Amino acid sequence: MKFYKNGTEIADHFSVKKILILDRSPFIRYLLTRTLQSDVTSVVTVPNIDRAVAAVREEPQDLFFLDMQALHNASMGDTLKSFKELSPRTKIIMMAETYPGDQEFRQLDEMMDVFIPKPFFPSDIRRLAGQAMGLGQYYWDRFETLEETKTSPKRRWERIPTKETIHFTVSTLQRGDESASLTGDVINRSPAGLGMLTGFPIVAGNLVMFSNGSELHEGIVTWSRKVDDTTYSAGIFFV
């Protein structure tokens, strides 16, 4: 299989990398899918450990994102060992809201490749996935990271002043729980994101899903500040 960038062949030795994601939250599964899907990756998500085992038995995976809390009462050590036996080449990235105890971490460290605490930024996930699967710059060049967006001397996309009202929900990467429907006033917009004012105290790292008529977007809050007692200003980066 051959892959191209801007019409130029960049590699003829890549095979599509298979990524399996196990997380309790459908919102996080959706976010990680959008973050990791590309020309050289195939992403499958599952809600529980039984479905994950079935997926690996059906087809070996290159990378496995595992939500530690999704294991419930299952032994994490035994689970990781089973995955390694079923698919020895699989790289395992463990996700968790809290760090495991020292003894448990030492046991898991022998079988997992990376541990990443929640919450996290999509750019961190892309970087870790690219490194683990050896995709290198050709995978990474497809994306503009949050850090580049915030620190570049000149923005890649110019913001256009806008005045419109949007409806949105907020979720956190830690728990995946969603708020009720909220409203916000967009003050500027670009193809990469938007700035808005809202009465809801959103914070950096929150995930948002919002709509304006039939147009739907997903994004992550990159910064926010309190304007007054009832108003918050925030920047949203589309993912």
Beta strands, then each sheet from edge to edge (+ up, - down):
strand 1: 3-5
strand 2: 8-11
strand 3: 17-22
strand 4: 41-46
strand 5: 63-67
strand 6: 91-96
strand 7: 114-117
strand 8: 160-171
strand 9: 182-190
strand 10: 193-198
strand 11: 207-212
strand 12: 215-228
strand 13: 231-238
sheet 1: 1+ 2-
sheet 2: 4+ 3+ 5+ 6+ 7+
sheet 3: 8+ 9- 10+ 13- 12+ 11- 8+
end
